[in-house]
Amino acid sequence: MTPRTPRILVINGPNLNLLGTREPDVYGTATLDDVVRLASDTARDRGCALSAMQSNHEGGIIDAVHAARTTADGIVINAGAYTHTSIAIRDALAGVGLPVVEVHISNVHRREDFRHHSYISGVADAVIVGAGIDGYRLAVDHLAGRLGASATNGAPTPES
Ligand code: DQA
């Protein structure tokens, strides 16, 4: 039987819709569309399906995490500033029990003290910080491996 295509949900939190123009010295000039394209291309190359959402609202992110129970097999999340404040998003991620990779574009540990603590990291399987938007590629690639996806870069899969 052919295994089902692993499904990855990429969640971006507040202010990440402003990527491209927001503090380019910190976050670079790539846009959110560029991020989603990079993540989608990586997922496709790894034989995964990818969906992406962005919300500036804590509840919107929590609803997306809950919905992922039936629509995704793993989550990549950059919760933006909610990373440092939201026990509710942490609880949602813990509650659905899906594999989670946390991403931050900037190296939060080299920035203000209030960015050094993440409520998400304690429920994440992996954390990628400071790699720029390449962090999303790394996160999707890692999650694909965790979900048992195989490369489809033209290489034959065991099933083909
Ligand atoms: C961020 C880091 C957070 O501290 C900040 O609030 C963001 C972006 C990052 O990707 O580097 O919004 O998550």
Backbone and ligand atoms as CSV (ligand in chain L), in Angstrom:
chain,resi,resn,atom,element,x,y,z
A,1,MET,N,N,0.845,-1.200,0.000
A,1,MET,CA,C,0.000,0.000,0.000
A,1,MET,C,C,0.881,1.252,0.000
A,2,THR,N,N,0.533,2.223,-0.809
A,2,THR,CA,C,1.307,3.470,-0.852
A,2,THR,C,C,1.041,4.282,0.409
A,3,PRO,N,N,2.104,4.700,1.123
A,3,PRO,CA,C,1.869,5.493,2.331
A,3,PRO,C,C,1.258,6.851,1.989
A,4,ARG,N,N,0.443,7.375,2.911
A,4,ARG,CA,C,-0.186,8.679,2.706
A,4,ARG,C,C,0.867,9.786,2.712
A,5,THR,N,N,0.670,10.807,1.883
A,5,THR,CA,C,1.595,11.944,1.831
A,5,THR,C,C,1.571,12.696,3.160
A,6,PRO,N,N,2.720,12.857,3.825
A,6,PRO,CA,C,2.739,13.616,5.075
A,6,PRO,C,C,2.351,15.080,4.836
A,7,ARG,N,N,1.578,15.615,5.767
A,7,ARG,CA,C,1.076,16.992,5.631
A,7,ARG,C,C,1.704,17.884,6.713
A,8,ILE,N,N,2.279,18.993,6.257
A,8,ILE,CA,C,2.949,19.931,7.176
A,8,ILE,C,C,2.208,21.257,7.155
A,9,LEU,N,N,1.918,21.779,8.346
A,9,LEU,CA,C,1.319,23.109,8.468
A,9,LEU,C,C,2.387,24.083,8.958
A,10,VAL,N,N,2.556,25.187,8.233
A,10,VAL,CA,C,3.474,26.249,8.651
A,10,VAL,C,C,2.646,27.410,9.206
A,11,ILE,N,N,2.902,27.747,10.459
A,11,ILE,CA,C,2.170,28.836,11.119
A,11,ILE,C,C,3.125,30.000,11.358
A,12,ASN,N,N,2.729,31.171,10.906
A,12,ASN,CA,C,3.481,32.391,11.201
A,12,ASN,C,C,2.612,33.332,12.031
A,13,GLY,N,N,3.187,33.864,13.084
A,13,GLY,CA,C,2.449,34.702,14.014
A,13,GLY,C,C,2.533,36.181,13.706
A,14,PRO,N,N,2.295,37.010,14.714
A,14,PRO,CA,C,2.104,38.442,14.522
A,14,PRO,C,C,3.304,39.142,13.899
A,15,ASN,N,N,2.969,40.060,13.023
A,15,ASN,CA,C,3.917,40.963,12.354
A,15,ASN,C,C,4.753,40.282,11.269
A,16,LEU,N,N,4.628,38.972,11.144
A,16,LEU,CA,C,5.430,38.296,10.117
A,16,LEU,C,C,4.853,38.528,8.719
A,17,ASN,N,N,3.611,39.044,8.656
A,17,ASN,CA,C,3.068,39.491,7.368
A,17,ASN,C,C,3.821,40.709,6.845
A,18,LEU,N,N,4.567,41.369,7.725
A,18,LEU,CA,C,5.318,42.569,7.315
A,18,LEU,C,C,6.731,42.241,6.829
A,19,LEU,N,N,7.068,40.957,6.810
A,19,LEU,CA,C,8.412,40.584,6.353
A,19,LEU,C,C,8.689,41.202,4.993
A,20,GLY,N,N,9.911,41.656,4.830
A,20,GLY,CA,C,10.276,42.323,3.575
A,20,GLY,C,C,10.501,43.802,3.820
A,21,THR,N,N,9.635,44.373,4.656
A,21,THR,CA,C,9.781,45.798,4.982
A,21,THR,C,C,10.027,46.008,6.469
A,22,ARG,N,N,9.714,44.996,7.289
A,22,ARG,CA,C,9.844,45.127,8.740
A,22,ARG,C,C,11.297,44.954,9.169
A,23,GLU,N,N,11.869,45.953,9.815
A,23,GLU,CA,C,13.221,45.863,10.369
A,23,GLU,C,C,14.138,44.970,9.504
A,24,PRO,N,N,14.391,45.382,8.266
A,24,PRO,CA,C,15.163,44.515,7.374
A,24,PRO,C,C,16.561,44.185,7.886
A,25,ASP,N,N,17.094,45.066,8.741
A,25,ASP,CA,C,18.423,44.797,9.316
A,25,ASP,C,C,18.369,43.575,10.241
A,26,VAL,N,N,17.193,43.284,10.784
A,26,VAL,CA,C,17.027,42.133,11.695
A,26,VAL,C,C,16.487,40.917,10.941
A,27,TYR,N,N,15.466,41.154,10.075
A,27,TYR,CA,C,14.737,40.035,9.475
A,27,TYR,C,C,15.025,39.827,7.986
A,28,GLY,N,N,15.856,40.715,7.390
A,28,GLY,CA,C,16.149,40.570,5.971
A,28,GLY,C,C,15.053,41.169,5.103
A,29,THR,N,N,15.143,40.951,3.820
A,29,THR,CA,C,14.217,41.589,2.880
A,29,THR,C,C,13.265,40.608,2.211
A,30,ALA,N,N,13.386,39.334,2.524
A,30,ALA,CA,C,12.454,38.349,1.951
A,30,ALA,C,C,11.057,38.576,2.541
A,31,THR,N,N,10.053,38.340,1.724
A,31,THR,CA,C,8.665,38.536,2.157
A,31,THR,C,C,8.083,37.227,2.699
A,32,LEU,N,N,6.878,37.347,3.283
A,32,LEU,CA,C,6.198,36.136,3.757
A,32,LEU,C,C,5.900,35.198,2.591
A,33,ASP,N,N,5.567,35.768,1.429
A,33,ASP,CA,C,5.345,34.926,0.241
A,33,ASP,C,C,6.608,34.139,-0.093
A,34,ASP,N,N,7.772,34.794,0.037
A,34,ASP,CA,C,9.045,34.091,-0.221
A,34,ASP,C,C,9.215,32.933,0.763
A,35,VAL,N,N,8.857,33.184,2.022
A,35,VAL,CA,C,8.975,32.143,3.056
A,35,VAL,C,C,8.096,30.951,2.697
A,36,VAL,N,N,6.848,31.249,2.320
A,36,VAL,CA,C,5.895,30.164,2.022
A,36,VAL,C,C,6.356,29.402,0.774
A,37,ARG,N,N,6.886,30.129,-0.200
A,37,ARG,CA,C,7.387,29.472,-1.421
A,37,ARG,C,C,8.547,28.536,-1.087
A,38,LEU,N,N,9.477,29.030,-0.258
A,38,LEU,CA,C,10.632,28.218,0.139
A,38,LEU,C,C,10.170,26.957,0.889
A,39,ALA,N,N,9.240,27.151,1.808
A,39,ALA,CA,C,8.736,26.006,2.580
A,39,ALA,C,C,8.004,25.019,1.667
A,40,SER,N,N,7.196,25.540,0.750
A,40,SER,CA,C,6.426,24.680,-0.161
A,40,SER,C,C,7.350,23.899,-1.085
A,41,ASP,N,N,8.371,24.580,-1.625
A,41,ASP,CA,C,9.322,23.904,-2.521
A,41,ASP,C,C,10.041,22.783,-1.778
A,42,THR,N,N,10.411,23.070,-0.520
A,42,THR,CA,C,11.115,22.064,0.281
A,42,THR,C,C,10.201,20.867,0.541
A,43,ALA,N,N,8.947,21.173,0.899
A,43,ALA,CA,C,7.985,20.094,1.167
A,43,ALA,C,C,7.783,19.246,-0.087
A,44,ARG,N,N,7.618,19.896,-1.226
A,44,ARG,CA,C,7.406,19.159,-2.484
A,44,ARG,C,C,8.594,18.244,-2.768
A,45,ASP,N,N,9.818,18.785,-2.587
A,45,ASP,CA,C,11.020,17.985,-2.835
A,45,ASP,C,C,11.104,16.792,-1.887
A,46,ARG,N,N,10.497,16.931,-0.719
A,46,ARG,CA,C,10.525,15.844,0.274
A,46,ARG,C,C,9.272,14.978,0.221
A,47,GLY,N,N,8.415,15.208,-0.777
A,47,GLY,CA,C,7.222,14.374,-0.918
A,47,GLY,C,C,6.145,14.660,0.108
A,48,CYS,N,N,6.117,15.897,0.627
A,48,CYS,CA,C,5.108,16.285,1.611
A,48,CYS,C,C,4.148,17.314,1.008
A,49,ALA,N,N,2.968,17.387,1.592
A,49,ALA,CA,C,2.027,18.457,1.256
A,49,ALA,C,C,2.181,19.548,2.303
A,50,LEU,N,N,2.083,20.797,1.877
A,50,LEU,CA,C,2.287,21.904,2.821
A,50,LEU,C,C,1.146,22.907,2.722
A,51,SER,N,N,0.664,23.335,3.878
A,51,SER,CA,C,-0.252,24.468,3.926
A,51,SER,C,C,0.353,25.495,4.884
A,52,ALA,N,N,-0.046,26.750,4.713
A,52,ALA,CA,C,0.542,27.817,5.529
A,52,ALA,C,C,-0.534,28.801,5.941
A,53,MET,N,N,-0.407,29.320,7.155
A,53,MET,CA,C,-1.305,30.375,7.612
A,53,MET,C,C,-0.511,31.398,8.403
A,54,GLN,N,N,-1.012,32.637,8.426
A,54,GLN,CA,C,-0.409,33.686,9.252
A,54,GLN,C,C,-1.540,34.386,9.974
A,55,SER,N,N,-1.307,34.680,11.252
A,55,SER,CA,C,-2.305,35.437,12.002
A,55,SER,C,C,-1.611,36.390,12.963
A,56,ASN,N,N,-2.233,37.550,13.122
A,56,ASN,CA,C,-1.738,38.512,14.105
A,56,ASN,C,C,-2.441,38.335,15.450
A,57,HIS,N,N,-3.283,37.283,15.550
A,57,HIS,CA,C,-4.121,37.096,16.740
A,57,HIS,C,C,-3.817,35.765,17.417
A,58,GLU,N,N,-3.661,35.819,18.713
A,58,GLU,CA,C,-3.338,34.614,19.484
A,58,GLU,C,C,-4.397,33.525,19.261
A,59,GLY,N,N,-5.674,33.932,19.321
A,59,GLY,CA,C,-6.763,32.959,19.149
A,59,GLY,C,C,-6.757,32.330,17.768
A,60,GLY,N,N,-6.388,33.109,16.760
A,60,GLY,CA,C,-6.328,32.576,15.391
A,60,GLY,C,C,-5.272,31.497,15.276
A,61,ILE,N,N,-4.163,31.707,15.959
A,61,ILE,CA,C,-3.085,30.717,15.937
A,61,ILE,C,C,-3.527,29.457,16.693
A,62,ILE,N,N,-4.175,29.655,17.823
A,62,ILE,CA,C,-4.657,28.508,18.610
A,62,ILE,C,C,-5.675,27.709,17.797
A,63,ASP,N,N,-6.602,28.397,17.123
A,63,ASP,CA,C,-7.587,27.697,16.288
A,63,ASP,C,C,-6.893,26.899,15.183
A,64,ALA,N,N,-5.840,27.474,14.596
A,64,ALA,CA,C,-5.118,26.767,13.521
A,64,ALA,C,C,-4.427,25.527,14.073
A,65,VAL,N,N,-3.871,25.633,15.265
A,65,VAL,CA,C,-3.220,24.465,15.884
A,65,VAL,C,C,-4.265,23.371,16.137
A,66,HIS,N,N,-5.425,23.763,16.663
A,66,HIS,CA,C,-6.477,22.778,16.930
A,66,HIS,C,C,-6.932,22.104,15.630
A,67,ALA,N,N,-7.114,22.912,14.580
A,67,ALA,CA,C,-7.572,22.364,13.295
A,67,ALA,C,C,-6.556,21.373,12.732
A,68,ALA,N,N,-5.282,21.592,13.068
A,68,ALA,CA,C,-4.216,20.724,12.536
A,68,ALA,C,C,-4.365,19.278,13.015
A,69,ARG,N,N,-5.139,19.073,14.101
A,69,ARG,CA,C,-5.362,17.695,14.580
A,69,ARG,C,C,-5.848,16.790,13.469
A,70,THR,N,N,-6.696,17.344,12.569
A,70,THR,CA,C,-7.259,16.505,11.506
A,70,THR,C,C,-6.712,16.850,10.128
A,71,THR,N,N,-5.921,17.925,10.031
A,71,THR,CA,C,-5.489,18.351,8.691
A,71,THR,C,C,-3.977,18.295,8.477
A,72,ALA,N,N,-3.214,18.019,9.547
A,72,ALA,CA,C,-1.747,18.016,9.401
A,72,ALA,C,C,-1.129,16.911,10.236
A,73,ASP,N,N,0.099,16.567,9.858
A,73,ASP,CA,C,0.849,15.543,10.601
A,73,ASP,C,C,1.991,16.153,11.399
A,74,GLY,N,N,2.298,17.420,11.147
A,74,GLY,CA,C,3.363,18.100,11.864
A,74,GLY,C,C,3.248,19.600,11.641
A,75,ILE,N,N,3.824,20.348,12.568
A,75,ILE,CA,C,3.686,21.814,12.540
A,75,ILE,C,C,5.053,22.479,12.593
A,76,VAL,N,N,5.258,23.462,11.710
A,76,VAL,CA,C,6.387,24.397,11.814
A,76,VAL,C,C,5.791,25.711,12.287
A,77,ILE,N,N,6.310,26.261,13.369
A,77,ILE,CA,C,5.714,27.494,13.898
A,77,ILE,C,C,6.761,28.545,14.236
A,78,ASN,N,N,6.508,29.749,13.720
A,78,ASN,CA,C,7.192,30.947,14.197
A,78,ASN,C,C,6.095,31.794,14.819
A,79,ALA,N,N,5.993,31.759,16.131
A,79,ALA,CA,C,4.897,32.446,16.815
A,79,ALA,C,C,5.198,33.921,17.038
A,80,GLY,N,N,6.301,34.432,16.447
A,80,GLY,CA,C,6.634,35.840,16.615
A,80,GLY,C,C,6.732,36.176,18.100
A,81,ALA,N,N,6.247,37.334,18.464
A,81,ALA,CA,C,6.363,37.785,19.857
A,81,ALA,C,C,5.555,36.924,20.826
A,82,TYR,N,N,4.530,36.214,20.328
A,82,TYR,CA,C,3.771,35.315,21.219
A,82,TYR,C,C,4.657,34.195,21.773
A,83,THR,N,N,5.756,33.940,21.084
A,83,THR,CA,C,6.737,32.968,21.586
A,83,THR,C,C,7.087,33.250,23.040
A,84,HIS,N,N,7.227,34.535,23.335
A,84,HIS,CA,C,7.760,34.953,24.631
A,84,HIS,C,C,6.665,35.233,25.656
A,85,THR,N,N,5.406,35.091,25.242
A,85,THR,CA,C,4.306,35.478,26.149
A,85,THR,C,C,3.193,34.444,26.273
A,86,SER,N,N,3.055,33.553,25.278
A,86,SER,CA,C,1.789,32.802,25.187
A,86,SER,C,C,1.846,31.382,25.737
A,87,ILE,N,N,1.378,31.248,26.962
A,87,ILE,CA,C,1.188,29.903,27.514
A,87,ILE,C,C,0.061,29.204,26.749
A,88,ALA,N,N,-0.904,29.991,26.250
A,88,ALA,CA,C,-2.051,29.400,25.551
A,88,ALA,C,C,-1.625,28.706,24.252
A,89,ILE,N,N,-0.693,29.309,23.510
A,89,ILE,CA,C,-0.224,28.648,22.276
A,89,ILE,C,C,0.593,27.411,22.644
A,90,ARG,N,N,1.403,27.521,23.669
A,90,ARG,CA,C,2.152,26.342,24.141
A,90,ARG,C,C,1.189,25.208,24.496
A,91,ASP,N,N,0.130,25.534,25.260
A,91,ASP,CA,C,-0.826,24.505,25.673
A,91,ASP,C,C,-1.533,23.895,24.463
A,92,ALA,N,N,-1.844,24.724,23.467
A,92,ALA,CA,C,-2.494,24.205,22.255
A,92,ALA,C,C,-1.584,23.200,21.555
A,93,LEU,N,N,-0.306,23.563,21.421
A,93,LEU,CA,C,0.645,22.660,20.758
A,93,LEU,C,C,0.788,21.368,21.554
A,94,ALA,N,N,0.886,21.488,22.879
A,94,ALA,CA,C,0.986,20.289,23.716
A,94,ALA,C,C,-0.285,19.459,23.594
A,95,GLY,N,N,-1.416,20.137,23.489
A,95,GLY,CA,C,-2.716,19.463,23.462
A,95,GLY,C,C,-2.949,18.629,22.226
A,96,VAL,N,N,-2.435,19.076,21.073
A,96,VAL,CA,C,-2.696,18.312,19.845
A,96,VAL,C,C,-1.673,17.199,19.653
A,97,GLY,N,N,-0.523,17.340,20.312
A,97,GLY,CA,C,0.446,16.242,20.307
A,97,GLY,C,C,1.109,15.945,18.972
A,98,LEU,N,N,1.107,16.903,18.049
A,98,LEU,CA,C,1.792,16.701,16.767
A,98,LEU,C,C,3.261,17.090,16.911
A,99,PRO,N,N,4.153,16.511,16.091
A,99,PRO,CA,C,5.537,16.992,16.100
A,99,PRO,C,C,5.601,18.471,15.727
A,100,VAL,N,N,6.448,19.214,16.447
A,100,VAL,CA,C,6.530,20.669,16.263
A,100,VAL,C,C,7.988,21.074,16.056
A,101,VAL,N,N,8.225,21.908,15.060
A,101,VAL,CA,C,9.533,22.561,14.919
A,101,VAL,C,C,9.316,24.064,15.046
A,102,GLU,N,N,10.027,24.666,15.999
A,102,GLU,CA,C,9.946,26.110,16.242
A,102,GLU,C,C,11.032,26.812,15.425
A,103,VAL,N,N,10.646,27.887,14.769
A,103,VAL,CA,C,11.597,28.647,13.940
A,103,VAL,C,C,11.605,30.107,14.361
A,104,HIS,N,N,12.793,30.693,14.400
A,104,HIS,CA,C,12.927,32.148,14.491
A,104,HIS,C,C,13.941,32.598,13.457
A,105,ILE,N,N,13.562,33.608,12.718
A,105,ILE,CA,C,14.433,34.121,11.653
A,105,ILE,C,C,15.698,34.718,12.256
A,106,SER,N,N,15.517,35.513,13.291
A,106,SER,CA,C,16.662,36.162,13.940
A,106,SER,C,C,17.202,35.258,15.047
A,107,ASN,N,N,18.422,35.537,15.458
A,107,ASN,CA,C,18.982,34.817,16.616
A,107,ASN,C,C,18.486,35.516,17.876
A,108,VAL,N,N,17.371,34.994,18.391
A,108,VAL,CA,C,16.731,35.641,19.540
A,108,VAL,C,C,17.660,35.709,20.757
A,109,HIS,N,N,18.633,34.823,20.829
A,109,HIS,CA,C,19.538,34.776,21.990
A,109,HIS,C,C,20.593,35.881,21.951
A,110,ARG,N,N,20.726,36.514,20.790
A,110,ARG,CA,C,21.668,37.626,20.657
A,110,ARG,C,C,20.941,38.965,20.781
A,111,ARG,N,N,19.646,38.897,21.102
A,111,ARG,CA,C,18.836,40.119,21.146
A,111,ARG,C,C,18.430,40.433,22.597
A,112,GLU,N,N,17.384,41.210,22.763
A,112,GLU,CA,C,16.963,41.644,24.099
A,112,GLU,C,C,16.677,40.433,25.001
A,113,ASP,N,N,16.882,40.643,26.304
A,113,ASP,CA,C,16.655,39.555,27.273
A,113,ASP,C,C,15.256,38.962,27.159
A,114,PHE,N,N,14.236,39.821,26.917
A,114,PHE,CA,C,12.864,39.297,26.895
A,114,PHE,C,C,12.616,38.324,25.749
A,115,ARG,N,N,13.551,38.267,24.772
A,115,ARG,CA,C,13.398,37.299,23.675
A,115,ARG,C,C,14.110,35.981,23.956
A,116,HIS,N,N,14.789,35.896,25.088
A,116,HIS,CA,C,15.589,34.694,25.356
A,116,HIS,C,C,14.744,33.521,25.832
A,117,HIS,N,N,13.568,33.835,26.408
A,117,HIS,CA,C,12.713,32.734,26.859
A,117,HIS,C,C,11.600,32.461,25.856
A,118,SER,N,N,11.422,31.178,25.533
A,118,SER,CA,C,10.344,30.762,24.646
A,118,SER,C,C,9.421,29.803,25.378
A,119,TYR,N,N,8.118,30.116,25.380
A,119,TYR,CA,C,7.133,29.164,25.918
A,119,TYR,C,C,6.945,27.976,24.978
A,120,ILE,N,N,7.345,28.156,23.695
A,120,ILE,CA,C,7.118,27.105,22.696
A,120,ILE,C,C,8.186,26.012,22.790
A,121,SER,N,N,9.433,26.418,23.100
A,121,SER,CA,C,10.549,25.460,23.009
A,121,SER,C,C,10.327,24.197,23.837
A,122,GLY,N,N,9.656,24.347,24.984
A,122,GLY,CA,C,9.435,23.190,25.858
A,122,GLY,C,C,8.499,22.150,25.289
A,123,VAL,N,N,7.751,22.507,24.250
A,123,VAL,CA,C,6.869,21.519,23.617
A,123,VAL,C,C,7.287,21.250,22.167
A,124,ALA,N,N,8.426,21.815,21.766
A,124,ALA,CA,C,8.921,21.618,20.389
A,124,ALA,C,C,9.895,20.441,20.345
A,125,ASP,N,N,9.904,19.754,19.202
A,125,ASP,CA,C,10.867,18.666,19.011
A,125,ASP,C,C,12.212,19.203,18.554
A,126,ALA,N,N,12.184,20.348,17.881
A,126,ALA,CA,C,13.423,20.976,17.416
A,126,ALA,C,C,13.200,22.478,17.358
A,127,VAL,N,N,14.286,23.214,17.513
A,127,VAL,CA,C,14.227,24.678,17.494
A,127,VAL,C,C,15.327,25.179,16.559
A,128,ILE,N,N,14.965,26.064,15.634
A,128,ILE,CA,C,15.948,26.609,14.690
A,128,ILE,C,C,15.905,28.131,14.798
A,129,VAL,N,N,16.999,28.733,15.216
A,129,VAL,CA,C,17.031,30.195,15.362
A,129,VAL,C,C,18.219,30.770,14.612
A,130,GLY,N,N,18.009,31.965,14.051
A,130,GLY,CA,C,19.124,32.736,13.521
A,130,GLY,C,C,19.609,32.341,12.142
A,131,ALA,N,N,18.887,31.466,11.472
A,131,ALA,CA,C,19.310,31.032,10.133
A,131,ALA,C,C,18.618,31.830,9.042
A,132,GLY,N,N,17.945,32.933,9.437
A,132,GLY,CA,C,17.186,33.694,8.442
A,132,GLY,C,C,16.006,32.863,7.963
A,133,ILE,N,N,15.500,33.185,6.768
A,133,ILE,CA,C,14.337,32.411,6.292
A,133,ILE,C,C,14.734,30.990,5.917
A,134,ASP,N,N,16.036,30.738,5.788
A,134,ASP,CA,C,16.486,29.366,5.528
A,134,ASP,C,C,16.056,28.425,6.666
A,135,GLY,N,N,15.777,29.020,7.844
A,135,GLY,CA,C,15.293,28.218,8.966
A,135,GLY,C,C,14.024,27.452,8.621
A,136,TYR,N,N,13.182,28.043,7.767
A,136,TYR,CA,C,11.940,27.351,7.373
A,136,TYR,C,C,12.249,26.140,6.500
A,137,ARG,N,N,13.249,26.291,5.629
A,137,ARG,CA,C,13.656,25.146,4.793
A,137,ARG,C,C,14.183,24.024,5.677
A,138,LEU,N,N,15.044,24.416,6.624
A,138,LEU,CA,C,15.609,23.416,7.538
A,138,LEU,C,C,14.511,22.737,8.352
A,139,ALA,N,N,13.535,23.530,8.789
A,139,ALA,CA,C,12.454,22.995,9.624
A,139,ALA,C,C,11.595,22.004,8.844
A,140,VAL,N,N,11.228,22.375,7.617
A,140,VAL,CA,C,10.381,21.487,6.806
A,140,VAL,C,C,11.157,20.219,6.471
A,141,ASP,N,N,12.426,20.381,6.137
A,141,ASP,CA,C,13.261,19.223,5.807
A,141,ASP,C,C,13.344,18.272,7.009
A,142,HIS,N,N,13.569,18.835,8.177
A,142,HIS,CA,C,13.671,18.017,9.396
A,142,HIS,C,C,12.350,17.314,9.688
A,143,LEU,N,N,11.259,18.066,9.595
A,143,LEU,CA,C,9.947,17.488,9.896
A,143,LEU,C,C,9.610,16.391,8.892
A,144,ALA,N,N,9.951,16.617,7.637
A,144,ALA,CA,C,9.697,15.593,6.613
A,144,ALA,C,C,10.401,14.294,6.994
A,145,GLY,N,N,11.641,14.421,7.453
A,145,GLY,CA,C,12.383,13.228,7.870
A,145,GLY,C,C,11.712,12.541,9.045
A,146,ARG,N,N,11.266,13.339,10.006
A,146,ARG,CA,C,10.572,12.815,11.180
A,146,ARG,C,C,9.282,12.100,10.805
A,147,LEU,N,N,8.618,12.627,9.764
A,147,LEU,CA,C,7.330,12.056,9.350
A,147,LEU,C,C,7.510,10.902,8.379
A,148,GLY,N,N,8.773,10.584,8.112
A,148,GLY,CA,C,9.044,9.415,7.268
A,148,GLY,C,C,8.886,9.671,5.792
A,149,ALA,N,N,8.912,10.955,5.402
A,149,ALA,CA,C,8.792,11.266,3.980
A,149,ALA,C,C,10.102,10.935,3.287
A,150,SER,N,N,10.017,10.626,1.998
A,150,SER,CA,C,11.235,10.339,1.247
A,150,SER,C,C,11.457,11.430,0.218
A,151,ALA,N,N,12.700,11.611,-0.180
A,151,ALA,CA,C,13.021,12.634,-1.170
A,151,ALA,C,C,12.371,12.280,-2.494
A,152,THR,N,N,11.866,13.291,-3.203
A,152,THR,CA,C,11.288,13.031,-4.519
A,152,THR,C,C,11.981,13.877,-5.576
A,153,ASN,N,N,13.263,14.169,-5.334
A,153,ASN,CA,C,14.035,14.974,-6.284
A,153,ASN,C,C,14.308,14.200,-7.568
A,154,GLY,N,N,13.290,13.555,-8.065
A,154,GLY,CA,C,13.502,12.751,-9.248
A,154,GLY,C,C,14.047,11.380,-8.910
A,155,ALA,N,N,14.450,11.202,-7.635
A,155,ALA,CA,C,15.005,9.905,-7.241
A,155,ALA,C,C,13.872,8.909,-7.074
A,156,PRO,N,N,14.088,7.664,-7.477
A,156,PRO,CA,C,13.026,6.678,-7.293
A,156,PRO,C,C,12.786,6.401,-5.818
A,157,THR,N,N,11.530,6.305,-5.420
A,157,THR,CA,C,11.193,5.972,-4.039
A,157,THR,C,C,11.078,4.464,-3.941
A,158,PRO,N,N,11.110,3.907,-2.722
A,158,PRO,CA,C,11.001,2.463,-2.583
A,158,PRO,C,C,9.716,1.925,-3.204
A,159,GLU,N,N,8.661,2.760,-3.263
A,159,GLU,CA,C,7.368,2.271,-3.786
A,159,GLU,C,C,7.325,2.296,-5.308
A,160,SER,N,N,8.199,3.134,-5.951
A,160,SER,CA,C,8.052,3.308,-7.406
A,160,SER,C,C,8.833,2.242,-8.166
L,1,DQA,C1,C,10.915,36.289,15.672
L,1,DQA,C2,C,11.623,36.746,16.961
L,1,DQA,C3,C,10.613,37.325,17.937
L,1,DQA,O1,O,11.277,37.757,19.116
L,1,DQA,C4,C,9.902,38.511,17.323
L,1,DQA,O2,O,8.930,39.020,18.209
L,1,DQA,C5,C,9.305,38.197,15.995
L,1,DQA,C6,C,10.098,37.407,15.059
L,1,DQA,C7,C,11.928,35.798,14.619
L,1,DQA,O3,O,11.485,35.155,13.670
L,1,DQA,O4,O,13.117,36.096,14.717
L,1,DQA,O5,O,8.231,38.653,15.647
L,1,DQA,O6,O,10.077,35.194,15.992
